[in-house]
């Protein structure tokens, strides 16, 4: 009926596929290996100790194969007398859970085969009483989850088979308890989600040389999970990058408070950038938000911080004045632009303005006011941004770094101006002295020194005094500007100051010609208009 043979490992009894429902009588007491595969031990789905009763005296038994027997559960105490058992085969059965009580009785187990069952999870410390286990096969089950300490106690494990399950991720540190002797952790044929959460797998088992084949990512995003022997580089190469955009604009504003929105932008080259405010919109007065700083960080490691160079200030009647914003990325590219258009003019507030953006790479965007500087009252002009373009094609954008302030008697105090050309030369203009000694509404001569970022210093002073004054207004003035490099520039209006109303000059066009032959025309993009009361 059953066959017997001696081998180097001991005496083997093979009763495979004999339609047995119980262990036959008469098995030699020196049997070390018993093969009972392919029988009907699970005819009533439960394997009991009574079915294995003849094994009670087999004290030398080390291996028992019970695979493919339709066993769905194992009664407690079934293997309690098999204290020397080393190898237990329960593969290809119908077990839905690991029999923890059975395993606690088999502390000398070195090999446990539970492949091709219906297991759904690996519970906490399920193998804590099996420190001698070397090979554990849990492949081809329905395992979806593994407890973080499921493998605690397996200090001798060398091979772990988890292929062919329903695992999409594992807890961080789940394999840390395993001994350094582990040579194989097979993770093939699982629906792995290869995102940042799977980074632990790559780091923890990168030393392994798995021979079970190549695992792949079912849901591929960014990372190559596991190591090159278990999950190939194709996981990263075939990554599909998704683009996320807001479903709607920043909305749901109540009481002047816009809600926070986070936006993810993905470029065609696969670089994605996430933008979100670092802080909430705060300090709102009369329904107007104050300064907001935004940091944009891309997956490539490039971060861009956006913040105004100056605070939003001089707010009157709920209207902020114009603010200039500088955006500087870690790659060294800087861009200047207004955070928002200044609009809705009332009570001496500026109209919408467009600002020139100049990057360090030499890319420039024309800046010009969209409307005239208008509605000036009480001697307070608004900020104006001017573009100067030379005949050589060099364009320069001029705008005050600070607002025109502290105006007594209709006269502006010192203003500092920074000029930046597309060639990368930056020039800062500031009077060395305040406009002073004013009589009859006329400023006396002032000397101005302009120093560029390249180290070239230019001193500006009128060649002649203010002359031909009519009705308290100065006429044509010629100015010579000489830099320390020896380049001199003459500045004179192309036309006289004209269209003076109530002691105020209107549009003036200025041509600046240097001795090197470079000519630059400077003119406001719009007239100064609607002047009242001599301001």
LONU-717689 format. One record per atom (N, C-alpha, C): residue in one letter; x, y, z. Coordinates in steps of 0.02 Angstrom, whole numbers, plus 50000, padded with zeros to 5 digits. Layout:
AXYZ/...
# end
This chain:
X500424994050000/X500005000050000/X500435006250000/X500775007750056/X501255013250059/X501945010450042/X502385014650020/X503065012550003/X503545015050056/X504075011150067/X504565013050116/X505255012850085/X505695017250108/X506385017150083/X506835020750134/X507465018450131/X507965021650171/X508335026850129/X508515032250161/X508895037450127/X509405040350175/X509795045050150/X510305048050193/X509975051850250/X509365054050240/X509015057850291/X508635053350340/X508605047050326/X508255042450371/X507775038050334/X507295035550371/X506815030850343/X506185034650322/X505995033550258/X505425037250230/X504855032550214/X504235034650233/X503625031050216/X503205035650172/X503055033150111/X502675037150063/X501975034250053/X501475037850076/X500775035850069/X500395040950027/X500715043649978/X500415049049937/X499855046349893/X499305050149891/X498725048849847/X498465041649854/X498325039549914/X498055032949927/X497335033349953/X497025039049947/X496335040149969/X496245038650043/X496755040150081/X496725038950153/X496355044550189/X496005042650241/X495685047550284/X495995047650353/X496415042650366/X496775042250429/X497475039350415/X497925040350462/X498595037550455/X498535029950465/X498805026050419/X498755018750425/X499155016050485/X498945010550508/X499295007250563/X499935003950536/X500405002550582/X500994998650564/X501575002550536/X501575009050544/X502145012950519/X502745011750566/X503325010150538/X503915008650579/X504075014450626/X504295012750685/X504425017750736/X505025022150721/X505475019750677/X506065023650660/X505955028250600/X505335028850579/X505175033150521/X505355040450538/X505715043550492/X505895050550500/X505505055150453/X505245052150399/X504865056250350/X504235052450329/X503655055950334/X503015052950316/X502655057450266/X502515054550207/X502185058350153/X501465056150149/X501005060650164/X500285059250163/X499915063950115/X500255066550066/X499965071350019/X499435068049975/X498945072049953/X498445069949904/X497955064849929/X497805064949993/X497305060350021/X496675064250042/X496265061150083/X495635064150105/X495625065450180/X496195067750206/X496205069050278/X495745074850297/X495565078750248/X495115084250262/X494405082750240/X494205076550243/X493535074650219/X492985078350258/X493145079850321/X492655083750360/X492915090750374/X493415092850333/X493745099450333/X494185100750393/X494115096850446/X494525098150506/X494995092350518/X495645093950523/X496135088850539/X496185088250614/X496075082250639/X496075081250712/X496635076650733/X496755076550798/X497285072250827/X497115064850818/X496465063250817/X496265056350809/X496495053550742/X496495057750691/X496705055250625/X497455053850623/X497825057050668/X498545056150669/X498765051950729/X498285048550759/X498435044850821/X499005039850814/X499065036250758/X499615031450752/X500305034650753/X500335041350749/X500985044650748/X501245046050819/X500845044450868/X501015046250936/X501665043050960/X501835037350932/X502435033850953/X503025034950906/X502935039250855/X503465040550807/X503895046350833/X504305044850882/X504705049950914/X505265052750871/X505455048950818/X505985051250774/X505725055050712/X505075055650708/X504785058750649/X504985066250645/X505285068050589/X505525074850578/X505145078550522/X504865074550476/X504525077550419/X503845074350408/X503335078550399/X502675075950381/X502375080550327/X502155077450273/X501855081050217/X501105079650216/X500715085050226/X499985084450225/X499675089150174/X500055091050123/X499795095550072/X499275092150028/X498835096350000/X498315094049953/X497845088949985/X497595090850044/X497125086450079/X496465089850097/X496335095650067/X495705099350078/X495605101150151/X496135102150188/X496085103850259/X495935111350266/X495385112950302/X495205119950312/X495375122450382/X495475117850429/X495675119750496/X496015113750530/X496385115250583/X496745110050620/X496565110650694/X496345105150722/X496135105150792/X496735105850838/X496615109250895/X497145110050944/X497405103250968/X498045102850979/X498355096751005/X498495091550952/X498375093250888/X498475088150835/X499195085850831/X499675090550840/X500385088750834/X500755089150901/X500385088850955/X500695090151020/X501225084951040/X501195078951013/X501695073951031/X502285073650983/X502255077550930/X502785077350880/X503295082750895/X503615082150951/X504065087350975/X504705088050934/X504885082850896/X505495083150856/X505365085050783/X504745086850769/X504575088450699/X504965094550675/X505285093850617/X505695099150587/X505345102250527/X505015098150487/X504715100550425/X503975098750423/X503555103850413/X502835102750410/X502575105750345/X502275101350304/X501995103450240/X501235103650242/X500945109650237/X500215110450236/X499985114450175/X500375114050122/X500215117750062/X499615114950025/X499305119149982/X498745117149939/X498165114349979/X498015117550034/X497415115750072/X496935121750072/X496485121950120/X495975127250122/X496005131250187/X496585131650215/X496665135250278/X496555142750267/X496155145850309/X496015153050305/X496405157050357/X496715153550403/X497115156950454/X497685152350475/X498215155450501/X498795151550524/X498635148750593/X498695142250602/X498525139050667/X499055140650720/X498965146250755/X499465148550802/X499575143650860/X499045140350882/X499115135550937/X499535129550916/X499475127650853/X499865122050827/X500595123850824/X500735129950800/X501435132050791/X501795132650859/X501425134550910/X501745135350976/X501965128651004/X501695123150978/X501885116451001/X502475113650963/X502655117050908/X503185114450864/X503775119250864/X504115119850920/X504645124750928/X505285122850892/X505335116750867/X505935114650831/X505855114950755/X505305117750732/X505185118250660/X505725122350626/X505965119750570/X506445123450528/X506135125350461/X505635121450438/X505305122750374/X504545122350382/X504195127650362/X503475127750364/X503205129950296/X502805125450266/X502525126850200/X501765127750206/X501545133950194/X500825135550196/X500605138650129/X500965137050076/X500805139950011/X500135137349985/X499825141449942/X499205139449906/X498635137649953/X498555141750006/X497975141150048/X497535147350038/X497155149150088/X496705154850083/X496825159750140/X497455160350160/X497645164850214/X497545172050191/X497305176350237/X497155183350220/X497595188350257/X497925186150310/X498355190650347/X498885186750385/X499395190450406/X499915187550449/X499875191250515/X499595188050567/X499475191450631/X500115193350668/X500015197250720/X500565199450762/X500895193650798/X501565193250793/X501985188450829/X501745181250820/X501495179650762/X501235172950749/X501775167550752/X502405169550740/X502955164650739/X503435165650798/X503195168850850/X503625170550907/X503905164350942/X503565158650936/X503795152450969/X504185147850922/X504385150550865/X504745146550815/X505405149750796/X505855150550844/X506495153950831/X506965150250785/X506835143750773/X507285139750731/X507055139350658/X506525142850642/X506255142550574/X506745145550524/X506915141650472/X507385143850421/X507025145850356/X506515142050338/X506165143150275/X505415143650287/X505125149250266/X504405150450276/X504095152150209/X503615147950188/X503285148850123/X502555150750135/X502395157050120/X501715159550126/X501455161950058/X501745159450005/X501575161649938/X500895158949916/X500615162149864/X499985160049832/X499405159549882/X499345164649923/X498765165149968/X498385171549950/X497965173749996/X497585180049986/X497795185250037/X498425185150055/X498665189550108/X498665196850084/X498295201050121/X498255208150106/X498635212450155/X498725209850216/X499045213850267/X499525209650309/X500035213050333/X500535209950376/X500625214450437/X500555211650496/X500665215550557/X501385217850561/X501495223650591/X502165226550594/X502655221950630/X502405217950679/X502835213350716/X502675206050701/X502435204850641/X502235198050622/X502815193150623/X503415195550606/X503985190950600/X504445191350661/X504195194150714/X504585194450776/X504725187450801/X505345186150819/X505555179550843/X505885175250791/X505835177150727/X506155173150674/X506885175350665/X507275173950715/X507965176250715/X508435171950673/X508175166250648/X508605161750608/X508375161350535/X507855164950517/X507555164250451/X508045165950395/X508035161750342/X508465162750284/X508065164250221/X507455161550216/X507055162550156/X506335163850174/X506055169150144/X505355170950155/X505015171750088/X504505167750076/X504135167950013/X503455171250024/X503365177049992/X502735180749998/X502435182349929/X502685178949879/X502435180249811/X501725177749801/X501375180749752/X500715178449734/X500175179949784/X500255185449820/X499735187449868/X499405193849844/X499075197349890/X498725203549873/X499025209549909/X499675209249920/X500025214549956/X500135220549911/X499955226449935/X500115232649899/X500625236849936/X500715235350001/X501215238650041/X501335234550104/X501875236150139/X502025232950203/X502215238350253/X502125237050317/X502305242050368/X503055243350369/X503245249450383/X503945251150391/X504235247050449/X504815244150438/X505155240350491/X504945233150498/X504495230750454/X504225224050462/X504765218750455/X505285220150415/X505815215150404/X506435216450448/X506405221750488/X506995223550528/X507175218350580/X506685214350601/X506815209350653/X507155203150625/X507185202550560/X507485196650530/X508235196850536/X508525190950542/X509245190350549/X509595192150484/X510225194050489/X510625195650430/X510735189650385/X510565183650409/X510645177650369/X510125177050314/X509605181250316/X509085180950264/X509405182150196/X509285177450151/X509565178050083/X509025179450032/X508405177850047/X507875178749997/X507225180950030/X506955186350005/X506265188350020/X505925189249953/X505505184449936/X505175184549871/X504515188249875/X504455193449833/X503865197849836/X503515198349768/X503635193649725/X503355193949657/X502595193049658/X502285195349603/X501575194349592/X501135197049648/X501295203049669/X500875206749716/X500705213549684/X500125216349699/X499935222849669/X500255228649705/X500925229049703/X501285234249740/X501105241149715/X501005245749762/X500945252849746/X501625255949758/X501955257649704/X502655259849708/X502685267449718/X502505269749777/X502555276849792/X503065277849848/X503075283949875/X503565285449927/X503475281149989/X502875278650000/X502755274450058/X503095267750053/X503315265849992/X503645259349982/X504405259949985/X504645265950001/X505375267050003/X505705262350053/X505355260650107/X505645256150157/X505855249550127/X505455246850081/X505615240450051/X506285240750014/X506385246049976/X506995246649937/X507605246949982/X507545250850036/X508115251650081/X508245245350121/X507715242050145/X507805236550192/X508035230050160/X507865228850097/X508055222350067/X508505223250007/X508835229050001/X509255230149943/X509865225549941/X510015222549998/X510595218050000/X510435211049974/X509795209649961/X509595202849943/X509735201249871/X509805194849856/X509885192349788/X509335187149777/X508745189449762/X508175184949755/X508215180949690/X508055174549695/X508065170249635/X507365168349614/X506865171849642/X506175169849628/X505875173549569/X506255177649535/X505995181249477/X505935188649491/X505685192349443/X505635199549448/X504935201649469/X504895205449522/X504255208349543/X504145214749505/X503525216549494/X503365222649458/X502855226749497/X502795233049479/X502325237549512/X501675237749473/X501135236049506/X500485236449473/X500275243749466/X500375247749520/X500215254849518/X500875258649524/X501125260949467/X501785264149466/X501715271649472/X502125274449516/X502115281749523/X502815284549516/X503205284449570/X503835287949567/X504445283549579/X504405279149629/X505015275649651/X505105268749621/X505725266649616/X505885259649605/X505895256449674/X505395252649688/X505355249649755/X505845243849759/X505895240549810/X506345234849819/X507005236149782/X507395230949773/X508045231749741/X508015229249670/X508575230049635/X508575228349564/X508485220949551/X508555216749603/X508485209549592/X507755207349602/X507375211349639/X506685209449653/X506185213449612/X506285219949608/X505865224049565/X506325228049519/X506275227249454/X506755230149407/X506685237649401/X507185240549367/X507195247749357/X506615250049315/X506305245449277/X505735247349235/X505175250549275/X505155249049340/X504645252049382/X504705259549380/X505315262149378/X505415269349375/X505355271849303/X505615268049256/X505625270349187/X504925270749157/X504465266749181/X503795266749153/X503305270749196/X503595274849240/X503165278749284/X502715283449244/X502095283849264/X501625288449233/X501495294149282/X501655300249259/X501565306049302/X500885309049289/X500515310249342/X499855313149336/X499885320649350/X499445324349318/X499405331549329/X498805333149372/X498925336849425/X498385338749470/X498295346349467/X497695348549455/X497545355749454/X496925356849496/X496855362949522/X496255364249562/X495635363649520/X495105361049550/X494475360549514/X494175367449503/X494365371949545/X494095378649539/X494595383549567/X494475389949554/X494905395249580/X494835395649656/X495275399649686/X495215400749757/X494545404249768/X494105401049803/X493435403649809/X493185403149880/X492535403749886/X492205403449950/X492485408649998/X492505414749973/X492775420250013/X492215422950056/X492335423250120/X491845426150166/X492205431050211/X491895436750221/X492195441950262/X492885443850239/X492995443750172/X493645445850146/X494185440750154/X494025434450171/X494535429350184/X494505424050129/X495005423850083/X495015418350035/X495255412050068/X494975406350047/X495205400050076/X495855397950043/X496235393750080/X496895391650055/X496815386350001/X497205386849949/X497185381849896/X497885379349882/X497965372849874/X498605369849857/X498565367249786/X499055369049746/X499045367249675/X499655363149658/X499565357849620/X500125353949594/X500165354749519/X500745357049496/X500835358149424/X501365353249399/X501225350049345/X501695345249316/X501865347349245/X502515348049232/X502735350049166/X502815344049121/X502915345449057/X502965339949009/X503575335649018/X504085338349052/X504685334349063/X504645330149126/X504055330149157/X503955325749214/X504095328949281/X504285335549280/X504415338849343/X503775341649370/X503615339949431/X502995342449460/X503155347449515/X502755352649520/X502855357949568/X502225358849609/X502305359049673/X501735360149717/X501785367149747/X501255371049740/X501255377849766/X500715378449819/X500895381149875/X500405382449927/X500655388049970/X500215392149998/X500445397550041/X500765394750103/X501335398050124/X501645395850187/X501235398150246/X500875403450238/X500465405950292/X499795408050264/X499305408350308/X498645410450285/X498645417750269/X498165419750228/X498075426850215/X497845430050280/X498205435150302/X498065437850368/X498055445450367/X497925448250424/X497915455450433/X497485458750381/X496865456650377/X496415459350326/X496045465350354/X496065470850318/X495715476950338/X495245479050284/X494625480050301/X494125482250251/X494085477450192/X494145470850206/X494065465950153/X494665465250107/X495255467850127/X495845467450085/X496375463150118/X496625457750086/X497165453750115/X497825457350113/X498245455950162/X498905458950164/X499405454450128/X500045455050146/X500575451550110/X500525443950120/X500635440250067/X500645432950071/X501295430450040/X501635425950075/X502255423050048/X502115415950027/X502335414149967/X502195407549939/X502845404149922/X502905397849939/X503495393849920/X503275388349875/X503615387849816/X503455382549768/X504055377949764/X503945371549777/X504495366749777/X504335361249727/X504785360049679/X504685354849629/X505005348349652/X504785342849622/X505075336249639/X505805335649620/X506035340149576/X506735339849556/X507185343149606/X506895345949660/X507295349049712/X507355356549704/X507055359449651/X507095366649641/X506535369949680/X506715374549724/X506205378049762/X506195385349744/X505595388149740/X505515395149722/X505105398549776/X505375404049802/X505025407749853/X504775414249825/X504145415749834/X503855421849808/X503655426249867/X503915432249868/X503715436949920/X503835444049896/X503445448749918/X503555455649896/X504215458249923/X504555462849882/X505155466049906/X504995471049960/X504405473749956/X504185478350008/X503485476350030/X503315478350090/X502655476650115/X502115480350077/X501525477650077/X500955481250050/X500815486750100/X500865493050079/X500825498550127/X500375504050102/X500325509050143/X499925514950127/X499225512950104/X498895509050146/X498225506850128/X497725512050150/X497325514350104/X496805519250120/X496155516950090/X495635517050131/X494975514950106/X494995507850079/X495385503450110/X495385496450090/X495755495050026/X496185499650001/X496535498549938/X497285498249950/X497635492649936/X498355492349944/X498695495949886/X499295498949900/X499685501949846/X500065496549808/X500405498749756/X500735493849713/X501305490349748/X501385483949739/X501935480049768/X502305476449714/X502965476449719/X503385472849670/X503625466449703/X503585460849668/X503765454349695/X504375451649659/X504835448849696/X505415445649666/X505385438249680/X505425434149628/X505415426849635/X506115424249619/X506435420949666/X507105418449656/X507115411049667/X507315407149617/X507345399949624/X508045397949645/X508105391749672/X508755389249694/X509235388349636/X508985388449575/X509425387749517/X509745394249498/X509565399649535/X509875406049522/X509475410449477/X508895408349453/X508485412449409/X508045416849451/X508085423449441/X507675428049478/X507205431649432/X506595432549453/X506085435849413/X505725440949455/X505635446949428/X505285452149464/X504625453549431/X504105453549469/X503445455049442/X502985457049498/X502455460749483/X501985462449537/X501585456349556/X501425455849621/X501015450149642/X500325450549612/X500065456349606/X499395457149579/X499335464049549/X498865464949505/X498755471449476/X498445476049528/X498655482249526/X498355487149571/X497755489949535/X497185489349562/X496585491349527/X496105494949573/X495535496949544/X495005500049582/X495255506249618/X495395511449579/X495685517549606/X495155521749641/X495305523749700/X494875528549734/X495285532249786/X495135538649795/X495475542649845/X496235542449838/X496485543949779/X497205544649770/X497575538149767/X497265532749743/X497585526249737/X497755524849664/X498315521549648/X498535520449579/X498095515449543/X498085516249477/X497715511549435/X498145505549420/X497875500949381/X498225494649367/X498885495849332/X499395492249351/X500055493049320/X500335486249302/X500695486149247/X501045480049226/X501785481149236/X502135476349267/X502835477249284/X503275473049238/X503865475649224/X504345471949183/X504665466549225/X504715460349197/X505035454849232/X505695453449197/X506245453749234/X506905452449206/X507225446849243/X507395441349209/X507725435749242/X508465436149231/X508845432549275/X509575432449269/X509805429149205/X509365425549172/X509555422249109/X509505427049051/X509285433249065/X509265438149011/X508585438648978/X508095435049001/X507435435348971/X507065441249002/X506815445748961/X506465451548988/X505775451948959/X505325454648999/X504635455848978/X504485463248986/X504205466248934/X504085473448935/X503605475348990/X503785480549028/X503355482949081/X503105489849063/X502495491149069/X502225497749056/X501595498749095/X501485504849119/X500855506049153/X500285505249105/X499755502149125/X499175501249082/X498755507549080/X498845511849126/X498465518049126/X498905523649151/X498695529849139/X499085535649160/X499095535949236/X499615539549260/X499625541249331/X499105546649340/X498605545449378/X498045550049378/X497775551249448/X497305555849450/X496935557349511/X497405558749570/X497865563349557/X498335565249611/X498015570549654/X498005569549718/X497725574549763/X498165575249824/X498155581149852/X498545582549913/X499295581649901/X499535582549839/X500255582349826/X500565575549832/X500165570149825/X500425563349832/X500415559749765/X500975559349729/X500975555349667/X501015547949683/X500745543849639/X500795536549648/X501425534049614/X501595527749630/X502205524749602/X502125523449527/X502635525049488/X502625523949416/X503215519649397/X503115514849355/X503645510649329/X503795512649257/X504435514149241/X504625516749175/X505095511949142/X505015510749077/X505465506649038/X505895511048994/X506555510348996/X507025514048954/X507335509148906/X507275510548842/X507555506148790/X508065510048749/X508695507748747/X509215511248709/X509205508848637/X509565512848595/X509585511048524/X509955504448512/X510345502448561/X510715496148553/X510295490148571/X509665491448589/X509205485948605/X509205484048678/X509585487748719/X509595486248791/X509005489748824/X508615485948859/X508035488948892/X508145488948967/X507935494348999/X508025495249070/X507355497049102/X507205493749156/X506595495249192/X506755499149255/X506435504749264/X506555508849323/X505935509049366/X506025507449428/X505465508249475/X505745509549544/X505425513749583/X505685515249650/X505665508949693/X506185508049735/X506165502549783/X505705504149841/X505595510349853/X505145512349906/X504655517449881/X504115518149915/X503605522849893/X503845530049901/X503555534549860/X503695541649870/X503325543749933/X503695546349980/X503385547750045/X503625554250074/X503355556050130/X503535561950168/X503545568150124/X502985569750094/X502945575350048/X502705581550086/X503145586350098/X502905592650127/X502835597950073/X502315601850077/X502215607350029/X502245604949957/X501995598849944/X501975596549875/X502635594449846/X503165593449889/X503825591549865/X504005584549889/X504185579949844/X504385573249866/X505065573249897/X505175569049949/X505825568349980/X506245563349940/X506825561649967/X507295557449931/X506985550649912/X507085548649851/X506865542049827/X507455538249799/X507495531949812/X508035527749786/X507765523549729/X508115523649674/X507885520149614/X508405515049593/X508175509149574/X508615503949549/X508455502549476/X508965503049433/X508875501649362/X509235495149346/X508885490549314/X509185484149295/X509095483049221/X509645482249185/X509595481149112/X509595473749097/X509405472049035/X509385465049015/X510085462049011/X510595466249009/X511285463749007/X511515461549075/X511085462549126/X511265460249193/X511575465749234/X511665472049206/X511965477449244/X511425480849285/X511555481349348/X511065484349394/X511335491049418/X510925496349413/X511135503049433/X510655505649485/X510935508149540/X510525511049593/X510625518549593/X510085522249590/X510115529549588/X509825532349652/X510195536449685/X509935539949744/X510275546649751/X509925551749768/X510245558249777/X510725557949836/X511325561349828/X511785561749884/X511525566449938/X511105570949917/X510805575449965/X510085576449947/X509695578349996/X508985579549984/X508885585649940/X508315585849908/X508135591949871/X508015597349923/X508395602649918/X508385607649972/X508365614749944/X508375619349990/X508385626449974/X507875628149921/X507255626549935/X506725627849888/X506445634849900/X506435638749847/X506125645349851/X505675646349792/X505095648849805/X504605650049752/X504455643649714/X504455637949751/X504265631649718/X504805628849673/X505445631149679/X505975628849635/X506535625549676/X506745619349659/X507305616249694/X507965619049669/X508465619549713/X509135621649691/X509495615749661/X510105617049639/X510485611849604/X510625605949650/X510535599949625/X510675593849663/X511155589449624/X511625586449658/X512095581849626/X511905574749643/X511875570549592/X511655563649602/X512215558849580/X512335553749620/X512825548749602/X512475542149589/X512595539049530/X512295532749511/X512835527449509/X512745521949545/X513255516649547/X512945510249521/X513245507249470/X512975501049441/X513265495049477/X512935489249467/X513165483049499/X513845480849473/X514055483349415/X514705481349387/X515265485449416/X515095490049462/X515615494149493/X515705500749459/X515335502249405/X515395508649370/X514985513849407/X515305519249426/X514975524649463/X514855530549417/X514255533249416/X514085538849373/X513835544549416/X514135550449407/X513925556449444/X513525560949398/X512955563049420/X512515567349381/X512445574149413/X512585579249375/X512475586149400/X512285590549341/X511865595449351/X511685599849296/X512285603749272/X512365604549204/X512895608749178/X512735616149188/X512115617549191/X511905624549201/X511375624949254/X511315630749281/X510815631649333/X510115631249304/X509635630649347/X508945630849325/X508825637749296/X508585637949234/X508535644349200/X507875645049165/X507785650949138/X507205652649099/X506565650449136/X506515652949197/X505945651149238/X505365655749224/X504805652949209/X504205656949196/X503635654349240/X503345658949278/X502785657149321/X502975651549370/X503605651949395/X503805646949445/X503965640249416/X504075639749348/X504205633349317/X504865633549280/X505275628449286/X505905628049250/X505775625549179/X506195628049133/X506135625949063/X506665620749049/X506925620848987/X507385615548965/X508025615549008/X508235609849028/X508845608949068/X509265603449036/X509905604849026/X510365599948997/X510805597249053/X510865590649056/X511255587449109/X511795583049079/X512385583349106/X512925578949083/X513075573949139/X513085567449121/X513225562249169/X513895558949150/X514375558949195/X515035556249181/X515175550549229/X515325544549202/X515475538849245/X516225538449258/X516415534549311/X517115533749328/X517505530149273/X517155526849228/X517505523449173/X517655528149116/X517445534449124/X517595539249071/X517035540049022/X516495536349029/X515935537048983/X515495542649007/X515375547548964/X514955553148983/X514305552848945/X513765554648979/X513105554448948/X512775561248957/X512515563848903/X512165570248907/X511415568948907/X511095572248952/X510375571448957/X510035578248945/X509605578448899/X509225584648888/X508545582848861/X508045586748878/X507385585348850/X507385586548776/X507045582248738/X506965583348667/X506495589148654/X506085590448699/X505625596148692/X505595599848757/X505435606148752/X505385610148813/X504815607648856/X504875609448919/X504325607848964/X503715611748941/X503195608448929/X502615611748898/X501975610048933/X501465613348909/X500785612248933/X500755612649009/X501025618349034/X501045619449106/X500385622349129/X500085619349178/X499455621849206/X499525622749280/X499415628849302/X499435630349375/X500105628449405/X500665629949370/X501325628749400/X501555621649397/X501255617449353/X501445610449348/X501635608649277/X502185605049266/X502385602849200/X502005596449182/X501885595749116/X501555589749091/X502075585049062/X501935581749006/X502355576548978/X503045579148958/X503575575548976/X504255577248957/X504595571048929/X504905571948871/X505275566448840/X506015568048845/X506425563348868/X507135564548878/X507545559748836/X508055562348804/X508515558148765/X509185558248800/X509465552348814/X510115551848846/X510605548948796/X511125552648780/X511615550448730/X512295550048762/X512615544148761/X513275543548790/X513805544748737/X514425546248759/X514965547548712/X515135541348671/X514905535548694/X515035529448656/X514555528648598/X514085533348593/X513625533048536/X512975529648552/X512895527348613/X512275524048632/X511765529248654/X511205529148621/X510685534048635/X510095530648669/X509855533548723/X509285530748760/X508745536048767/X508135534148749/X507575538748756/X507175536748818/X507035541548858/X506645540348919/X506025544648918/X505475541648925/X504855545648929/X504345541848969/X503935545349004/X503385541949039/X502935538648989/X502665532949005/X502205529648959/X501535533148959/X501405537149006/X500785540949006/X500915547749037/X500515552549020/X500595559249047/X500385559449120/X500685564249154/X500445565749221/X499845570249213/X499295568449237/X498685572149222/X498265573349283/X497765577349271/X497265578949322/X497605581749384/X498045586749373/X498405589849428/X497995595649456/X497935595849519/X497555601349549/X497935604249607/X497845610549619/X498135614049676/X498895613849675/X499215613949614/X499935614449611/X500305608349631/X499985602449625/X500315596249644/X500325591549586/
# end
